[in-house]
Amino acid sequence: MKIPRETLAIQQAAERLADIFGTSELAEDSKLGVRTIDSQMWDAAFSIRGHCFVLQWKRSGSLGLVADAIRQLRMAQSSFPHEAIPLLAVPYMGEAAQKRCAQAELPWLDLSGNARIVVPGIFYQNLGHPNRFRRPGRPESAFGPKGSRITRRLLMEPSKAVRQHVIASSTGLNEGHVSRVVGKLLEAGLVAREADGIRAADPGMLLDAWREEYRFDRHDVIRGHISAGGGESLTHSIAKILSKADAPHAATALAAAWLWTRHAGFRLSTVYLTSHPSAGIKEALGFREEPRGANTWLVVPNDEGVFDGVKFVDSIPCVHPVQAYLDLKDHPERATEAAAEIRRRLLRGYDGL
């Protein structure tokens, strides 16, 4: 389904608002009208059952544009009467953008059937509806296997602007590919173009947007079992054997989180390899392929960029904390806790730059 033009979209958003309140009595508020704040037109103001909503429509629910809309609506609020309630409407609101709206206490709805409106006397939440406006096939994303090298490069030095030709040379991508991906990131409001290059507009927001699209199962994951006493000793054993076999590797997810932070104990050890393990390496590891009850995941990534920023921690090569944070999204055990600790201790500046 195509995203409707702005006039029709605002009308549909108004109809959704009326449905949520269980009434057809929704009228445009002539006392507020449409105003210009920070060079933006606020699209409509409606009165419904004693509440006055100031609505802004965004053609995309991308995290960057939603964060920008939150900023604009908060600025607009100061010019409206105290009783006016800002409301954001988009075609589809993704999970990361939903969380950003919740943090900002901003009511929102989308044209796919989702909404969260918490105002005096009203608590309405309806989530879980799929995106009605998704295009057929897998759309080209700024966070594809190769394109994500650019985001990773920017997040490894979040306060630094980098010229596109430098990004190209450091990531092994051609300049045309870099230009296309940067264009998508700019359009989504996730990066900023400055005099000395491209920089993450808000590193925490860029990381959240990438994480929302990231799927660990797009890598080739070989699940199995190795006899060992626990996650830490298992990881050390795997690293020792792979190093002896000259097999490039890097720990990630729970194992990397433990090595980086020493916070959340673990059983499952996940290790990236540059190629599928040979029968000889499996034998040396004592690896028995068996998904059920697996304590070892040997992973061949869908792009070699996962190895960018690898560092040795306690003599074990570990992926960059950004990569470990992403991979924890789709892991079991104490993965949520481990990810929060990485974010708090190793990526703490991302949300404050």
TORDRENVO-993947 format. One record per residue: residue in one letter; residue number from 0; chain; x, y, z of N, C-alpha, C in turn. Coordinates in steps of 0.02 Angstrom, whole numbers, always signed. Each point is the difference from the previous one (the first is absolute). Example, Ala and Ser with C-alpha at 12.3 -4.5 7.8 and 13.67 -1.06 7.14 Angstrom:
2
base/marpa/paza/neast/nnorth/nup/caeast/canorth/caup/ceast/cnorth/cup
A/0/A/+660/-284/+390/-45/+59/+0/+45/+60/+0
S/1/A/-18/+53/-36/+42/+59/+3/-39/+55/+37
This chain:
353
base/marpa/paza/neast/nnorth/nup/caeast/canorth/caup/ceast/cnorth/cup
M/0/A/+42/-60/+0/-42/+60/+0/+44/+62/+0
K/1/A/-20/+49/-41/+38/+62/-3/-17/+46/+58
I/2/A/+49/+38/+22/-12/+50/+52/-43/+56/-30
P/3/A/-54/+19/+32/-44/+52/-28/+34/+68/-2
R/4/A/-25/+42/-44/+24/+69/-2/-17/+35/+66
E/5/A/+35/+55/+13/-5/+31/+66/-71/+17/+20
T/6/A/-39/+31/-45/-68/+20/+18/-42/-59/+20
L/7/A/+4/-54/-40/-39/-60/+16/+27/-34/+63
A/8/A/+65/+1/+9/+30/-31/+60/-23/+35/+63
I/9/A/-3/+66/-1/-23/+38/+59/-74/-16/+13
Q/10/A/-39/-6/-54/-70/-18/+8/-8/-69/+31
Q/11/A/+40/-48/-24/-2/-68/+28/+23/-1/+73
A/12/A/+50/+40/+16/+24/+4/+69/-55/+28/+45
A/13/A/-35/+50/-25/-56/+30/+38/-55/-52/+12
E/14/A/-14/-39/-52/-52/-52/+7/+22/-54/+50
R/15/A/+64/-17/+0/+26/-48/+50/-8/+29/+70
L/16/A/+15/+63/+8/-6/+32/+65/-73/-2/+24
A/17/A/-46/+13/-46/-71/-2/+17/-21/-71/+20
D/18/A/+25/-50/-37/-15/-70/+17/+26/-18/+69
I/19/A/+60/+23/+15/+30/-15/+65/-42/+28/+57
F/20/A/-28/+59/-11/-42/+32/+51/-73/-23/-4
G/21/A/-15/-42/-49/-67/-27/-7/-52/+51/-17
T/22/A/+18/+47/-44/-47/+53/-18/+15/+24/-71
S/23/A/-50/+27/-32/+11/+32/-65/+2/+76/+7
E/24/A/-8/+23/+62/-2/+73/+12/+71/+27/+9
L/25/A/+33/+9/-56/+68/+27/+0/+0/+62/-45
A/26/A/+20/+56/+28/-2/+63/-38/+68/+34/+2
E/27/A/+17/+33/-56/+62/+37/-1/-6/+59/+48
D/28/A/+52/+11/+39/+0/+53/+51/+22/+65/-32
S/29/A/-47/+45/-10/+16/+64/-33/+39/+47/+45
K/30/A/-1/-12/+66/+36/+43/+46/+75/-8/-9
L/31/A/+22/-61/-19/+71/-12/-9/+20/+6/-73
G/32/A/-40/-32/-43/+16/+2/-71/+67/-32/-14
V/33/A/+31/+19/-55/+64/-27/-20/+52/+55/+6
R/34/A/+56/-14/+34/+50/+51/+12/+68/-21/-26
T/35/A/+44/+47/-8/+67/-15/-21/+47/+7/+59
I/36/A/+34/-55/+16/+49/-1/+54/+64/-30/-28
D/37/A/+56/+34/+7/+64/-27/-22/-3/-21/-73
S/38/A/-33/+40/-41/-6/-11/-72/-41/-62/-17
Q/39/A/-41/-24/+46/-42/-59/-13/-73/+19/+7
M/40/A/-42/-28/-45/-72/+10/+6/-30/-56/+42
W/41/A/-36/+19/+53/-34/-51/+40/-66/-14/-33
D/42/A/-13/-63/-14/-47/-18/-52/-73/+11/+18
A/43/A/-19/-11/+62/-71/+8/+18/-7/+2/+75
A/44/A/-56/+29/+22/-17/+0/+71/-73/-20/+7
F/45/A/-13/-50/+43/-67/-27/+7/-23/+2/+73
S/46/A/-64/+13/+9/-31/-5/+66/-44/-62/+1
I/47/A/+8/-41/+52/-40/-61/+5/-9/-17/+73
R/48/A/-62/-2/+21/-19/-17/+69/+41/+38/+53
G/49/A/+5/+64/-10/+33/+42/+49/+76/+2/-6
H/50/A/+28/-35/-48/+72/+0/-11/+16/+36/-66
C/51/A/+54/+37/+0/+22/+34/-62/+67/-30/-21
F/52/A/+1/-32/-58/+61/-31/-26/+29/+41/-57
V/53/A/+65/+12/+4/+37/+32/-54/+38/-55/-36
L/54/A/-18/-13/-62/+25/-58/-37/+55/+20/-49
Q/55/A/+52/-41/+0/+51/+6/-52/+5/-66/-36
W/56/A/-1/+3/-66/+6/-60/-42/+70/-5/-27
K/57/A/+29/-60/+5/+65/-15/-30/-10/-58/-48
R/58/A/+29/+6/-59/-9/-51/-52/+38/-65/+16
S/59/A/+44/+2/+49/+38/-59/+20/+2/-4/+76
G/60/A/-2/-61/+25/+8/-10/+72/+70/-20/+19
S/61/A/+49/+17/-42/+70/-17/+17/+19/+35/+64
L/62/A/+45/-31/+36/+19/+25/+67/+27/+71/-4
G/63/A/+40/+15/-50/+29/+66/-6/-53/+54/-10
L/64/A/-48/-13/-45/-53/+49/-13/-47/+6/+59
V/65/A/-12/-55/+35/-43/+3/+59/+33/+41/+55
A/66/A/+65/-10/+10/+36/+39/+50/-1/+74/-17
D/67/A/+6/+16/-64/-3/+70/-22/-70/+28/+11
A/68/A/-50/-40/-14/-69/+22/+11/-14/+13/+73
I/69/A/+28/-42/+44/-9/+11/+72/+28/+67/+20
R/70/A/+60/+15/-26/+31/+65/+16/-43/+57/-25
Q/71/A/-25/-5/-61/-41/+53/-29/-65/+10/+38
L/72/A/-32/-56/+17/-63/+5/+36/+9/+30/+69
R/73/A/+54/-17/+33/+13/+29/+66/+12/+76/-5
M/74/A/+34/+21/-53/+10/+72/-11/-67/+34/-15
A/75/A/-42/-34/-39/-65/+30/-18/-45/+7/+61
Q/76/A/+7/-46/+47/-43/+0/+58/+1/+66/+38
S/77/A/+58/+32/+1/+6/+62/+38/-41/+56/-30
S/78/A/-19/-6/-64/-38/+54/-32/-75/-14/+0
F/79/A/-20/-58/+26/-70/-18/+2/-28/+7/+70
P/80/A/-65/+6/+7/-29/+1/+67/+19/-62/+40
H/81/A/-2/+6/+65/+23/-53/+45/-36/-66/-13
E/82/A/-64/+4/-19/-39/-61/-7/+15/-38/-65
A/83/A/+37/+29/-46/+14/-33/-64/+47/-59/+10
I/84/A/-17/-56/-33/+38/-62/+6/+32/-17/-67
P/85/A/+66/-4/-4/+32/-18/-63/-14/-73/-17
L/86/A/-10/-15/-64/-14/-68/-23/+38/-12/-65
L/87/A/+38/-53/-3/+39/-17/-59/-35/-56/-38
A/88/A/-7/+7/-66/-30/-51/-42/+49/-19/-55
V/89/A/+6/-65/-12/+46/-27/-51/-34/-59/-34
P/90/A/+27/-24/-57/-29/-60/-31/+8/-62/+43
Y/91/A/+61/-8/+28/+14/-58/+44/+54/+20/+49
M/92/A/-11/-15/+63/+48/+18/+53/+36/-64/+22
G/93/A/+66/-3/-14/+39/-58/+20/+13/-2/+75
E/94/A/+28/-56/+23/+9/-11/+72/+45/+52/+31
A/95/A/+57/+15/-32/+47/+49/+28/-31/+69/+4
A/96/A/-38/+19/-52/-33/+65/+0/-55/+3/+53
Q/97/A/-35/-56/+9/-51/-4/+53/+32/+14/+69
K/98/A/+57/-31/+12/+34/+11/+64/+21/+72/+8
R/99/A/+23/+31/-55/+21/+70/+4/-60/+45/+17
C/100/A/-58/-14/-29/-60/+38/+16/-21/-10/+73
A/101/A/+6/-62/+24/-18/-14/+70/+46/+37/+47
Q/102/A/+64/+2/-16/+48/+37/+42/-17/+74/+2
A/103/A/-24/+26/-57/-17/+71/-4/-72/+14/+23
E/104/A/-36/-53/+18/-70/+6/+21/-41/+34/-55
L/105/A/+13/-19/-62/-35/+30/-57/-53/-48/-26
P/106/A/-64/+20/-1/-52/-41/-31/+13/-8/-75
W/107/A/-17/-59/-26/+10/-12/-72/-51/-51/-25
L/108/A/-8/+0/-65/-39/-52/-33/+29/-10/-69
D/109/A/-13/-59/-28/+20/-11/-69/-59/-25/-41
L/110/A/+8/+0/-65/-54/-20/-45/-2/-75/-11
S/111/A/+42/-36/+37/+0/-74/-3/-40/-31/+57
G/112/A/-27/+43/+44/-43/-25/+54/+30/+4/+69
N/113/A/+62/+22/+5/+33/+5/+65/-9/+70/+29
A/114/A/+0/+5/+66/-5/+66/+32/+17/-7/+74
R/115/A/+24/+55/+28/+7/+6/+73/-14/+72/+18
I/116/A/-57/+10/+33/-22/+67/+19/-15/+0/+75
V/117/A/+42/+35/+36/-9/+5/+73/-7/+74/+17
V/118/A/-61/+20/+15/-15/+70/+17/-46/-1/+60
P/119/A/-10/+56/+33/-44/+1/+59/-67/-33/-14
G/120/A/-15/-52/+38/-64/-35/-8/-1/-54/-53
I/121/A/+54/-7/-38/+2/-48/-55/+65/-39/+1
F/122/A/-5/-66/-2/+58/-43/-13/-20/-48/-55
Y/123/A/+28/+10/-59/-15/-43/-57/+64/-27/-29
Q/124/A/+4/-66/-7/+59/-30/-30/-21/-60/-41
N/125/A/+19/-1/-63/-16/-55/-46/+61/-10/-44
L/126/A/+38/-53/+14/+63/-11/-35/-1/-69/-34
G/127/A/+50/-12/-42/+8/-65/-30/-26/-8/-70
H/128/A/-31/+52/-28/-24/-5/-69/+58/+7/-49
P/129/A/+1/-40/-53/+56/+4/-48/-3/+63/-43
N/130/A/+55/+13/-32/+5/+58/-44/-42/-11/-63
R/131/A/-51/+40/-9/-44/-6/-58/+32/+28/-63
F/132/A/+55/+36/+9/+30/+35/-57/+67/-29/-21
R/133/A/+15/-60/+23/+63/-32/-19/-3/-19/-73
R/134/A/+53/+15/-36/+3/-17/-71/+17/-73/-9
P/135/A/-23/-30/-57/+15/-71/-12/+75/-12/-4
G/136/A/+22/-59/+23/+72/-15/-1/+35/+35/+57
R/137/A/+64/-11/+4/+40/+31/+52/+27/+66/-25
P/138/A/-22/+57/+27/+23/+64/-25/+74/+11/+16
E/139/A/+33/+37/-44/+71/+15/+13/+4/+42/+63
S/140/A/+43/-19/+44/+5/+33/+65/+69/+29/+10
A/141/A/+4/+52/+40/+65/+28/+19/+38/-48/+45
F/142/A/-36/-50/+26/+31/-47/+47/+7/-70/-29
G/143/A/+8/-4/-66/+14/-64/-31/+69/-25/+21
P/144/A/+17/-62/-19/+64/-28/+22/+60/+44/-14
K/145/A/+6/+25/-62/+57/+43/-16/-12/+72/+21
G/146/A/-61/+24/-10/-15/+69/+19/+10/+14/+73
S/147/A/-10/-51/+42/+8/+10/+72/+72/+14/+20
R/148/A/+47/-14/-45/+70/+18/+15/+6/+76/+12
I/149/A/-41/+38/-34/+3/+73/+6/-24/+22/+69
T/150/A/-57/-28/+21/-26/+17/+67/+49/-22/+53
R/151/A/+28/-60/-8/+49/-24/+49/+60/+47/+3
R/152/A/+23/+22/-57/+57/+46/-3/-15/+65/+37
L/153/A/-60/+27/-9/-20/+62/+33/-8/-10/+75
L/154/A/-25/-58/+20/-12/-12/+72/+64/-18/+37
M/155/A/+51/-22/-35/+63/-15/+33/+36/+63/+23
E/156/A/-15/+56/-34/+26/+66/+20/-58/+49/-3
P/157/A/-47/-4/+47/-64/+35/-7/+4/+76/+1
S/158/A/+53/+29/+27/+4/+73/+3/+38/+29/-59
K/159/A/+23/-43/-44/+44/+22/-55/-37/+1/-66
A/160/A/+8/+54/-39/-26/+2/-68/+50/-31/-47
V/161/A/-24/-37/-49/+44/-37/-46/-22/+15/-72
R/162/A/+47/+16/-42/-15/+13/-70/-18/-66/-35
Q/163/A/-43/+5/-51/-26/-60/-32/+55/-41/-33
H/164/A/+50/+33/-29/+53/-39/-33/+41/-38/+52
V/165/A/+5/+28/+61/+35/-35/+54/-42/-60/+23
I/166/A/-66/+9/+4/-44/-56/+18/+8/-55/-52
A/167/A/+1/+19/-64/+7/-50/-53/+64/-40/+6
S/168/A/+56/+35/+10/+64/-34/+3/+7/-43/+63
S/169/A/-29/+23/+55/+8/-37/+63/-48/-59/+6
T/170/A/-54/+0/-40/-48/-55/+3/+5/-48/-59
G/171/A/+40/+19/-50/+7/-42/-59/-59/+4/-47
L/172/A/-41/+52/+6/-57/+10/-45/+17/+51/-53
N/173/A/-33/-5/-58/+12/+52/-50/-38/+63/+19
E/174/A/+21/+57/-27/-29/+64/+21/-73/+7/-20
G/175/A/-20/-34/-54/-70/+2/-19/-45/-33/+51
H/176/A/+23/-57/+25/-38/-36/+52/-4/+43/+63
V/177/A/+56/+29/+20/+1/+42/+59/-48/+59/-8
S/178/A/+0/+30/-59/-44/+57/-13/-73/-19/+7
R/179/A/-19/-58/-27/-70/-22/+4/-21/-12/+73
V/180/A/+43/-34/+37/-18/-16/+70/-2/+64/+42
V/181/A/+49/+43/-9/+0/+64/+37/-63/+40/-17
G/182/A/-21/-2/-63/-61/+35/-19/-61/-26/+39
K/183/A/-4/-66/+8/-56/-29/+38/+4/+21/+74
L/184/A/+60/+0/+27/+8/+20/+70/-17/+74/+11
L/185/A/+19/+41/-49/-18/+71/+3/-75/+9/-3
E/186/A/-32/-35/-47/-72/+5/-9/-37/-21/+64
A/187/A/+27/-49/+34/-31/-25/+62/+16/+43/+60
G/188/A/+42/+51/-9/+18/+44/+56/+48/-31/+49
L/189/A/+37/-51/-22/+45/-36/+46/+72/+24/-1
V/190/A/+19/+33/-54/+67/+29/-4/-6/+73/-22
A/191/A/+53/+37/+12/+1/+71/-19/+60/+12/-45
R/192/A/-9/+43/-49/+56/+19/-44/+29/+65/+26
E/193/A/+65/-1/+16/+34/+59/+25/+57/+19/-47
A/194/A/+32/+56/+14/+53/+24/-44/+57/-50/-7
D/195/A/+13/-38/+53/+56/-47/-2/-22/-72/-8
G/196/A/-63/-12/-20/-21/-67/-15/-67/-20/+29
I/197/A/-12/-65/+3/-62/-28/+25/+10/-22/+73
R/198/A/-50/+13/+40/+4/-19/+71/-68/-25/+23
A/199/A/-1/-45/+48/-63/-23/+29/-34/+59/+33
A/200/A/-61/+16/-21/-36/+57/+29/-14/-13/+75
D/201/A/-17/-61/+15/-11/-22/+69/+22/-73/+3
P/202/A/+59/-14/+25/+27/-69/-2/-47/-52/+30
G/203/A/-32/+17/+56/-45/-47/+31/-60/-16/-44
M/204/A/-25/+51/-34/-57/-10/-45/+21/-41/-61
L/205/A/+59/+13/-27/+25/-39/-57/+9/-73/+20
L/206/A/+27/-12/+59/+8/-69/+25/-68/-34/+8
D/207/A/-49/+36/+27/-67/-29/+10/-33/-17/-67
A/208/A/+9/+45/-49/-30/-12/-66/+31/-62/-33
W/209/A/+65/-7/+6/+34/-59/-27/-22/-63/+36
R/210/A/-3/+4/+66/-20/-59/+39/-71/-23/-17
E/211/A/-44/+48/-15/-69/-19/-16/-2/-44/-62
E/212/A/+42/+15/-49/+0/-39/-62/+45/-61/+3
Y/213/A/+44/-4/+49/+51/-52/+2/-31/-68/+17
R/214/A/+21/-51/-38/-23/-69/+13/+62/-46/+1
F/215/A/+13/-30/+57/+58/-43/+7/-6/-62/-44
D/216/A/-62/-23/-12/-9/-61/-39/+14/+9/-74
R/217/A/+17/+60/-21/+21/+10/-69/+73/-22/-11
H/218/A/+35/-12/+55/+65/-32/-4/-10/-75/-4
D/219/A/+52/-36/-18/-3/-73/-2/+22/-26/+68
V/220/A/-48/-23/+39/+13/-20/+70/+0/-76/+5
I/221/A/+57/-28/+22/+7/-72/+10/-4/-13/+75
R/222/A/-53/-31/+21/-12/-11/+72/+22/-70/+20
G/223/A/+35/-3/+56/+23/-65/+23/+23/+1/+72
H/224/A/+36/-52/+18/+19/-9/+70/+74/-19/+5
I/225/A/+33/+30/+49/+69/-17/+18/+1/-12/+75
S/226/A/+30/-55/+20/+4/-15/+72/+45/+51/+34
A/227/A/-28/+35/+49/+39/+51/+37/-35/+14/+65
G/228/A/+37/+30/+46/-28/+14/+66/-48/+58/+3
G/229/A/+10/+50/-42/-42/+60/+2/+17/+45/-58
G/230/A/-38/+54/-7/+9/+44/-57/+70/+30/-6
E/231/A/+28/+23/+56/+65/+32/-3/+55/-48/-19
S/232/A/+2/-59/+32/+51/-49/-17/-10/-26/-71
L/233/A/-62/-7/-21/-15/-21/-68/+27/+49/-51
T/234/A/-11/+64/+12/+23/+52/-47/+76/+1/-4
H/235/A/+33/-6/+56/+73/-2/+0/+25/-61/-38
S/236/A/-32/-57/+9/+20/-61/-34/-9/+7/-76
I/237/A/-57/+27/-21/-13/+10/-71/+52/+46/-30
A/238/A/+13/+56/+33/+48/+49/-26/+70/-31/-6
K/239/A/+19/-39/+49/+67/-30/+0/+7/-49/-58
I/240/A/-50/-41/-11/+3/-50/-54/-3/+34/-69
L/241/A/-42/+50/-8/-5/+35/-64/+64/+38/-15
S/242/A/+30/+30/+50/+63/+36/-10/+55/-48/-22
K/243/A/+2/-58/+32/+50/-50/-17/-9/-24/-72
A/244/A/-63/-1/-23/-15/-22/-68/+4/+57/-51
D/245/A/+22/+59/+23/+3/+60/-43/-67/+15/-33
A/246/A/-54/-9/+37/-67/+14/-25/-23/+67/+29
P/247/A/-4/+52/-41/-22/+66/+25/-69/-5/+32
H/248/A/-8/+33/+56/-62/-6/+38/-8/+60/+46
A/249/A/-60/+7/+27/-14/+52/+50/-61/-19/+41
A/250/A/+5/+6/+65/-57/-13/+44/-50/+57/-6
T/251/A/-64/-16/+7/-52/+51/-2/-55/-17/+51
A/252/A/-51/+41/+1/-60/-11/+41/+17/-11/+74
L/253/A/-25/-54/+30/+8/-10/+72/+73/-7/+20
A/254/A/+39/-36/-40/+71/-9/+16/+37/+67/-2
A/255/A/-12/+39/-52/+33/+65/-6/-23/+47/+55
A/256/A/-65/-1/+15/-26/+43/+53/+34/-16/+67
W/257/A/+10/-64/+14/+33/-19/+62/+72/+24/+1
L/258/A/+35/-10/-56/+70/+20/-3/+7/+76/+6
W/259/A/-47/+37/-30/+3/+73/+2/-20/+28/+68
T/260/A/-50/-31/+33/-29/+31/+60/+4/-42/+64
R/261/A/+10/-66/-7/+0/-45/+58/-65/+6/+39
H/262/A/-55/+8/-35/-64/+13/+35/-46/-61/+2
A/263/A/-19/-26/-58/-52/-52/-2/+31/-68/-18
G/264/A/-1/-47/+47/+25/-67/-14/-39/-32/-57
F/265/A/+29/-50/-32/-31/-28/-60/+20/-72/-10
R/266/A/-39/-35/-40/+15/-69/-20/+17/-3/-74
L/267/A/-37/+37/-42/+7/-3/-72/+57/+43/-25
S/268/A/+47/-30/-35/+56/+38/-29/-10/+5/-75
T/269/A/-1/+62/-25/-10/+13/-72/+64/+29/-28
V/270/A/+23/-30/-55/+64/+20/-29/-8/+8/-75
Y/271/A/+22/+57/-26/+2/+10/-73/+62/-33/-29
L/272/A/-9/-30/-59/+55/-27/-39/-2/+32/-70
T/273/A/+57/+3/-33/+1/+30/-67/-24/-49/-54
S/274/A/-2/-65/+16/-24/-50/-48/-28/-59/+39
H/275/A/-34/-45/-34/-29/-57/+33/+55/-44/+30
P/276/A/-10/-23/+61/+52/-40/+32/+8/-68/-35
S/277/A/+62/-18/-10/+15/-65/-31/-15/-57/+49
A/278/A/-1/-60/-26/-11/-58/+43/+56/-5/+52
G/279/A/+61/+20/-21/+56/-3/+46/-8/+48/+58
I/280/A/-23/+60/-14/-11/+50/+53/-56/-23/+47
K/281/A/-54/-26/-29/-54/-25/+43/+24/-55/+46
E/282/A/+43/-43/-28/+26/-55/+41/+46/+27/+55
A/283/A/+41/+49/-17/+45/+29/+50/-39/+34/+56
L/284/A/-55/+31/-18/-43/+33/+49/-40/-49/+41
G/285/A/-9/-60/-27/-46/-47/+32/-72/+21/-12
F/286/A/-12/+32/-57/-65/+29/-16/-46/-53/-30
R/287/A/-58/-7/+30/-51/-45/-25/-61/+41/-20
E/288/A/-15/+0/-64/-56/+41/-24/-66/-28/+25
E/289/A/-34/+41/+40/-63/-20/+31/-35/+63/+26
P/290/A/-51/+24/-36/-34/+62/+21/-30/-3/+70
R/291/A/-27/-58/+18/-33/-6/+65/+51/+0/+56
G/292/A/-8/+46/+46/+46/+5/+57/+69/+25/-18
A/293/A/+7/+34/-57/+65/+23/-23/+31/+49/+50
N/294/A/+66/-8/+9/+36/+49/+41/+52/+37/-41
T/295/A/+2/-14/-65/+47/+33/-45/-34/+17/-66
W/296/A/+7/+62/-21/-22/+21/-67/+61/+22/-38
L/297/A/+17/-36/-53/+53/+20/-46/-34/+36/-58
V/298/A/+20/+62/-13/-38/+43/-45/+44/+25/-57
V/299/A/-24/-12/-61/+32/+29/-59/-42/+61/-19
P/300/A/+26/+61/+7/-41/+60/-9/-18/+11/-74
N/301/A/-55/+37/-10/-20/+17/-68/+42/+57/-28
D/302/A/+44/+28/+41/+47/+51/-24/+59/+3/+47
E/303/A/+59/+9/-28/+60/+1/+41/+6/+62/+44
G/304/A/-45/+48/-9/+2/+61/+40/-8/-13/+74
V/305/A/-28/-58/+20/-8/-14/+71/+67/-1/+36
F/306/A/+54/-11/-37/+66/-3/+31/+32/+69/+8
D/307/A/-30/+52/-28/+28/+67/+8/+0/+20/+74
G/308/A/+57/+24/+23/+4/+22/+70/+14/-55/+50
V/309/A/+18/-60/-24/+16/-55/+46/+59/+18/+44
K/310/A/-5/-15/+65/+55/+11/+47/+8/-62/+44
F/311/A/+60/-10/+24/+13/-56/+45/-18/+20/+72
V/312/A/-41/-40/+31/-19/+9/+70/+15/-65/+36
D/313/A/+44/+3/+50/+20/-61/+35/+25/-53/-50
S/314/A/+39/+23/-48/+32/-43/-51/-48/-30/-51
I/315/A/-62/+23/+1/-51/-26/-47/-23/+56/-46
P/316/A/+2/-10/-66/-26/+52/-45/-75/+8/+8
C/317/A/-21/+62/+11/-72/+16/+10/-22/+52/-51
V/318/A/-61/-8/-24/-27/+51/-45/-7/+66/+38
H/319/A/-7/+54/-38/-11/+65/+30/-64/-2/+42
P/320/A/-3/+37/+55/-60/+0/+42/-65/+15/-38
V/321/A/+4/+41/-53/-60/+13/-40/-26/-65/-31
Q/322/A/+45/-40/-28/-20/-63/-31/-26/-49/+52
A/323/A/+33/-4/+57/-24/-45/+53/-70/+21/+23
Y/324/A/-11/+65/+6/-66/+26/+20/-54/-21/-50
L/325/A/+15/+6/-64/-48/-21/-51/-15/-74/+4
D/326/A/+53/-41/+5/-9/-72/+0/-39/-25/+60
L/327/A/+5/+34/+56/-37/-20/+60/-75/+4/-9
K/328/A/-23/+38/-48/-72/+9/-11/-34/-68/-10
D/329/A/+32/-46/-34/-31/-63/-18/+33/-59/+36
H/330/A/+23/+12/+61/+30/-53/+40/-42/-15/+62
P/331/A/+7/-60/+28/-37/-19/+60/+37/+19/+63
E/332/A/-18/-35/+54/+31/+8/+66/-7/+73/+24
R/333/A/+54/+31/+23/-4/+67/+29/+20/+53/-52
A/334/A/-20/-13/-62/+21/+44/-55/-25/+72/+9
T/335/A/-62/+8/+21/-28/+67/+9/+40/+38/+53
E/336/A/+16/-33/+54/+39/+31/+54/+71/+17/-23
A/337/A/+29/-47/-38/+68/+11/-25/+3/+59/-48
A/338/A/-51/+5/-44/-3/+56/-47/-7/+67/+37
A/339/A/-42/+1/+51/-8/+61/+38/+65/+21/+34
E/340/A/+39/-48/+23/+63/+15/+33/+51/+27/-50
I/341/A/+2/-29/-60/+45/+26/-52/-19/+71/-17
R/342/A/-64/+13/-7/-23/+67/-17/+18/+49/+57
R/343/A/-8/-22/+61/+12/+44/+57/+74/+15/+9
R/344/A/+42/-50/-8/+71/+9/+16/+44/+16/-59
L/345/A/-13/-30/-58/+45/+7/-57/-27/+47/-54
L/346/A/-65/+9/-1/-31/+43/-51/-36/+58/+34
R/347/A/+21/+18/+59/-37/+49/+41/-1/+69/-32
G/348/A/+51/+17/-39/+1/+66/-31/-47/+7/-59
Y/349/A/-26/-57/-25/-40/+3/-61/-64/+39/+10
D/350/A/-27/-1/+60/-64/+33/+12/+8/+70/+28
G/351/A/+63/+23/+6/+10/+66/+28/+41/+47/-42
L/352/A/+18/-23/-62/+41/+43/-42/-41/+55/-32
